[in-house]
């Protein structure tokens, strides 16, 4: 940390104060006297994050910030970054974990095979993806009592319901594209049948589904470009490659080690 602070041009007092602040922030203060070489990859990631925060920057650039972390470590790092965002810091994050994008980022740029496939506000992109799917969401209803066939039929007949799938005696998934009033009616039906609602969850398009949808045809279309030879073959300069073998001597005996080297000549 002292080395990083000197690179930033900080004095010793400032380094000492900020070192404690950032190590506590990333939950590494109790390990401050341990060699970094003994740390796991996730712990080294936290130290690297602490070094990045040491000079209290306005813009923080992070590459896979939760890589190598255990579940608790990933959650704590995300909490730290969200706290920085609330303080007005700007975060630029490169990650393959799309869950991190939806939890930490306001805007996103998705890249596939080096090409930008979409860019914009995360909430707007997800909302637009839902609308493109006819506004459909998946609603799961869980009840305390067993669901009857009559109840399932009443749910299927409710406005905005495109389909139902019974997942067990007390759970049903509903494909829904109706209004808020229609959604409230689903709850009314549960109470009309006196099944006692335990839970109601809604799942629409998410960032992972959006990426898969945008790139579903990309894998088939990605091909290696064939190497182009010059039209005038006379412009190609021939070369002669000579493979050489050398002897390498050790301290106690002569050991023959084939070590090829390449010599090119016109």
C-alpha positions as CSV (number, residue, x, y, z in Angstrom):
1,X,0.0,0.0,0.0
2,X,2.9,2.3,0.8
3,X,4.4,1.6,-2.6
4,X,1.1,2.4,-4.4
5,X,0.7,5.6,-2.3
6,X,4.2,6.8,-3.3
7,X,3.3,6.2,-7.0
8,X,0.2,8.4,-6.4
9,X,2.5,11.1,-4.9
10,X,1.0,10.9,-1.4
11,X,2.9,11.7,1.7
12,X,3.5,9.2,4.5
13,X,0.9,10.5,6.8
14,X,-1.8,10.5,4.1
15,X,-0.8,7.0,3.1
16,X,-1.1,5.7,6.6
17,X,-4.6,7.3,7.1
18,X,-5.9,6.2,3.7
19,X,-4.4,2.7,4.0
20,X,-6.5,2.0,7.1
21,X,-9.6,3.5,5.5
22,X,-9.5,1.5,2.3
23,X,-8.4,-1.8,3.9
24,X,-11.3,-1.6,6.3
25,X,-13.6,-0.8,3.4
26,X,-12.6,-4.0,1.6
27,X,-12.5,-6.1,4.8
28,X,-8.8,-6.6,4.7
29,X,-7.5,-4.6,7.7
30,X,-7.1,-7.6,9.9
31,X,-4.7,-9.1,7.3
32,X,-2.6,-6.0,7.0
33,X,0.6,-7.6,8.3
34,X,0.4,-10.8,6.2
35,X,2.4,-11.3,3.0
36,X,0.3,-10.9,-0.1
37,X,1.8,-14.1,-1.5
38,X,-0.1,-16.1,1.1
39,X,-3.5,-14.6,0.0
40,X,-6.0,-16.3,-2.2
41,X,-6.9,-14.8,-5.5
42,X,-10.0,-13.3,-4.1
43,X,-8.1,-11.6,-1.3
44,X,-5.5,-10.3,-3.7
45,X,-8.4,-8.8,-5.7
46,X,-9.5,-7.0,-2.6
47,X,-6.0,-5.6,-2.0
48,X,-5.9,-4.5,-5.6
49,X,-9.2,-2.7,-5.1
50,X,-7.8,-1.0,-2.0
51,X,-4.8,0.2,-3.9
52,X,-7.1,1.6,-6.6
53,X,-9.1,3.5,-3.9
54,X,-6.0,4.7,-2.0
55,X,-5.8,8.1,-3.7
56,X,-9.6,8.7,-3.4
57,X,-10.1,8.9,-7.2
58,X,-13.2,10.3,-8.9
59,X,-13.0,7.7,-11.7
60,X,-12.3,4.0,-11.0
61,X,-11.5,1.5,-13.8
62,X,-11.9,-2.2,-12.8
63,X,-11.3,-5.4,-14.8
64,X,-13.3,-8.4,-13.4
65,X,-13.3,-7.0,-9.8
66,X,-14.9,-10.1,-8.3
67,X,-12.8,-12.6,-10.1
68,X,-11.6,-15.4,-7.8
69,X,-13.7,-14.3,-4.9
70,X,-15.9,-16.6,-2.9
71,X,-19.7,-15.8,-2.7
72,X,-19.3,-13.7,0.4
73,X,-16.3,-11.8,-1.1
74,X,-18.3,-11.1,-4.3
75,X,-21.2,-9.7,-2.4
76,X,-18.9,-7.5,-0.2
77,X,-17.0,-6.2,-3.2
78,X,-20.3,-5.3,-4.9
79,X,-21.5,-3.6,-1.7
80,X,-18.3,-1.6,-1.6
81,X,-18.6,-0.5,-5.3
82,X,-22.2,0.4,-4.8
83,X,-21.3,2.6,-1.8
84,X,-18.7,4.3,-4.0
85,X,-21.3,4.9,-6.6
86,X,-23.6,6.5,-4.0
87,X,-20.8,8.8,-3.1
88,X,-20.7,10.1,-6.7
89,X,-17.7,8.1,-7.9
90,X,-17.7,7.0,-11.6
91,X,-17.0,3.3,-12.1
92,X,-15.9,1.7,-15.4
93,X,-16.2,-2.0,-15.1
94,X,-15.2,-4.8,-17.5
95,X,-16.9,-8.1,-16.6
96,X,-18.2,-11.4,-17.9
97,X,-20.6,-11.7,-14.9
98,X,-23.7,-10.0,-16.2
99,X,-25.4,-10.1,-12.8
100,X,-22.8,-7.6,-11.7
101,X,-23.9,-5.3,-14.5
102,X,-27.5,-5.2,-13.4
103,X,-26.6,-4.7,-9.7
104,X,-23.9,-2.1,-10.1
105,X,-24.1,-0.3,-13.4
106,X,-26.4,2.4,-14.6
107,X,-25.3,2.1,-18.3
108,X,-23.9,-0.8,-20.2
109,X,-22.1,-1.5,-23.5
110,X,-22.3,-5.2,-24.6
111,X,-19.4,-6.4,-26.8
112,X,-19.4,-9.7,-28.7
113,X,-16.4,-10.8,-30.8
114,X,-15.0,-7.2,-30.6
115,X,-18.2,-5.6,-31.9
116,X,-20.7,-3.5,-29.9
117,X,-24.1,-5.2,-30.0
118,X,-25.9,-2.7,-27.8
119,X,-25.3,0.2,-25.5
120,X,-27.5,2.3,-23.2
121,X,-29.3,2.6,-19.8
122,X,-29.6,-0.8,-18.2
123,X,-33.2,-0.4,-17.0
124,X,-34.3,1.0,-20.5
125,X,-32.6,-1.9,-22.3
126,X,-34.3,-4.5,-20.2
127,X,-37.7,-2.7,-20.5
128,X,-37.4,-2.5,-24.3
129,X,-36.5,-6.2,-24.4
130,X,-39.6,-7.0,-22.4
131,X,-41.8,-4.9,-24.7
132,X,-40.3,-6.6,-27.8
133,X,-41.4,-9.8,-26.3
134,X,-45.0,-8.5,-26.3
135,X,-44.5,-7.2,-22.8
136,X,-44.6,-10.7,-21.4
137,X,-43.4,-11.5,-17.9
138,X,-43.4,-14.7,-15.9
139,X,-45.4,-14.6,-12.6
140,X,-45.0,-17.3,-10.0
141,X,-47.8,-17.8,-7.5
142,X,-47.2,-19.8,-4.3
143,X,-50.0,-20.7,-1.9
144,X,-50.4,-22.3,1.5
145,X,-53.1,-24.7,0.3
146,X,-53.2,-27.0,-2.7
147,X,-54.4,-25.5,-5.9
148,X,-57.5,-26.9,-7.5
149,X,-58.2,-27.4,-11.2
150,X,-60.9,-24.8,-10.9
151,X,-58.4,-22.3,-9.5
152,X,-56.0,-22.9,-12.4
153,X,-58.9,-22.5,-14.9
154,X,-59.8,-19.2,-13.3
155,X,-56.2,-18.0,-13.4
156,X,-56.0,-19.0,-17.1
157,X,-59.2,-17.0,-17.9
158,X,-57.9,-13.9,-16.2
159,X,-57.1,-10.9,-18.5
160,X,-53.5,-10.7,-19.7
161,X,-52.8,-14.4,-19.0
162,X,-51.2,-16.1,-22.1
163,X,-50.5,-19.4,-20.4
164,X,-50.1,-21.3,-17.1
165,X,-47.9,-24.1,-15.9
166,X,-48.5,-25.9,-12.7
167,X,-45.2,-26.6,-10.9
168,X,-46.6,-28.5,-8.0
169,X,-49.7,-28.7,-5.7
170,X,-49.1,-25.2,-4.4
171,X,-47.2,-23.4,-7.2
172,X,-48.1,-22.2,-10.7
173,X,-46.2,-20.2,-13.3
174,X,-48.2,-17.7,-15.3
175,X,-47.1,-16.1,-18.6
176,X,-48.6,-12.6,-18.3
177,X,-48.7,-9.5,-20.5
178,X,-51.7,-7.7,-19.0
179,X,-52.1,-4.4,-17.0
180,X,-51.5,-3.7,-13.3
181,X,-55.3,-4.1,-12.8
182,X,-55.1,-7.6,-14.4
183,X,-52.2,-8.5,-12.2
184,X,-54.1,-7.4,-9.1
185,X,-56.9,-9.6,-10.2
186,X,-54.6,-12.7,-10.0
187,X,-54.2,-12.0,-6.3
188,X,-58.0,-11.6,-5.9
189,X,-58.5,-15.0,-7.4
190,X,-56.2,-16.6,-4.9
191,X,-58.2,-15.1,-2.1
192,X,-61.5,-16.0,-3.7
193,X,-60.4,-19.6,-3.6
194,X,-59.1,-19.1,0.0
195,X,-55.7,-20.6,-0.8
196,X,-53.8,-18.0,1.2
197,X,-51.0,-16.4,-0.9
198,X,-47.5,-17.1,0.3
199,X,-45.6,-15.4,-2.4
200,X,-45.8,-13.8,-5.8
201,X,-42.7,-13.2,-7.9
202,X,-42.3,-11.5,-11.3
203,X,-39.6,-12.3,-13.8
204,X,-39.3,-10.4,-17.0
205,X,-36.3,-9.9,-19.4
206,X,-33.0,-9.6,-17.6
207,X,-29.5,-8.6,-18.7
208,X,-28.4,-12.2,-19.3
209,X,-31.4,-13.0,-21.5
210,X,-30.9,-9.8,-23.4
211,X,-27.3,-10.6,-24.2
212,X,-28.2,-14.2,-25.3
213,X,-30.9,-12.8,-27.5
214,X,-28.7,-10.2,-29.1
215,X,-25.9,-12.7,-29.8
216,X,-27.8,-15.9,-30.6
217,X,-26.9,-15.7,-34.3
218,X,-23.4,-14.4,-33.8
219,X,-21.6,-17.8,-33.2
220,X,-22.8,-19.2,-36.5
221,X,-21.7,-16.1,-38.4
222,X,-18.2,-15.8,-37.0
223,X,-15.7,-17.3,-39.4
224,X,-12.0,-16.9,-39.8
225,X,-11.1,-14.7,-42.8
226,X,-9.0,-16.6,-45.3
227,X,-5.5,-15.4,-45.7
228,X,-5.1,-13.4,-48.9
229,X,-2.1,-14.1,-51.1
230,X,-0.8,-11.3,-53.4
231,X,-2.1,-11.5,-56.9
232,X,1.4,-11.1,-58.3
233,X,3.2,-14.2,-57.0
234,X,6.5,-12.8,-58.2
235,X,6.5,-10.3,-55.3
236,X,6.8,-13.1,-52.8
237,X,10.4,-13.3,-51.5
238,X,11.4,-16.9,-50.9
239,X,13.3,-17.6,-47.7
240,X,15.4,-20.5,-46.5
241,X,14.9,-21.8,-43.0
242,X,17.8,-23.5,-41.4
243,X,17.2,-25.5,-38.2
244,X,20.2,-25.5,-35.9
245,X,20.9,-27.7,-32.9
246,X,23.2,-26.5,-30.2
247,X,24.9,-28.1,-27.2
248,X,24.2,-26.7,-23.8
249,X,26.8,-27.4,-21.0
250,X,25.9,-27.9,-17.4
251,X,28.2,-27.5,-14.5
252,X,28.9,-31.2,-14.0
253,X,28.6,-32.8,-17.3
254,X,27.9,-32.1,-21.0
255,X,24.2,-32.6,-21.7
256,X,22.9,-32.6,-25.2
257,X,19.8,-30.5,-25.4
258,X,18.3,-30.0,-28.8
259,X,17.4,-26.3,-28.8
260,X,16.2,-25.3,-32.3
261,X,16.7,-21.8,-33.5
262,X,15.5,-20.3,-36.7
263,X,17.7,-18.5,-39.2
264,X,16.0,-16.8,-42.2
265,X,17.9,-15.7,-45.2
266,X,16.7,-14.5,-48.6
